[in-house]
């Protein structure tokens, strides 16, 4: 669709004042940038889970879901896929066989090492429009908003 002079329509100004719209734009652009620069096969949520499992090996799937802000269903599916690919092992808890304890496999460790180096290189280009002294404040603001929005969603 075009406007009267044949140019594509621009973003309605009202949307540019809506945090949800801007958050969605940021997320879409981030996912596209991730796919080109980190790993087109390992997704951001998979990277988050693998990073958390590396930090807390033997933690159960439910705890990991909370740690990386995923619902239990998504976490279970994601863990199964990572296990199928050989990156993760899920071991039934001896005290409660319904609980699955998560561990990275040696292959998962290697994949995560490579992805971690690439992820570390993302921050510079992603935050380049901001002066150095504003980058930490911006990231902290995002953390505060994420925590607040999650709380609003759960109330």
Phi, psi and omega in degrees: 000140180234164176275189188297333181261009174092358178276150176298150180293149177267168178296130177301132182305328180301323180293327183291349176258006183256116183301323180296318178298314181293323178296319178295318178299314178302314182296315179299315180294321179297315180298317178296316180294320177302310182301325180278332190244341182253290185195116181289349181256321180272115183279167176302312177298322177296318177300317180299315179297313181297322178296316179294320179295322177299318181287328184228064182299140180087002175286154182278159183304318181297318178295321178295322178301315179296316184299327183248016174060048174241150173284161186299322180295314178297318180298315181299315179296315181297316179296320177299316180295319178294324177292317179300324180280355178085015182267342189216148170243140177245118184247128177298138177292130182296332179276336182207097185301343178285334179278137177251127177265138189251138177220144173282142173277167175303321177295320177297321177300315182295316179297318181293322177302313181295315181295322181298319178297320180290321179296320179301328181281350181286324188303317181304301180297322181294324183260007185301332177292344182263141173298152182312315185291346179263345186295315180295317179298320179297314180297319177296322177296317176300318178299315180298316179295317179301313178300315182293314181295322177297320178296315178301319182292330183271347180286000000 
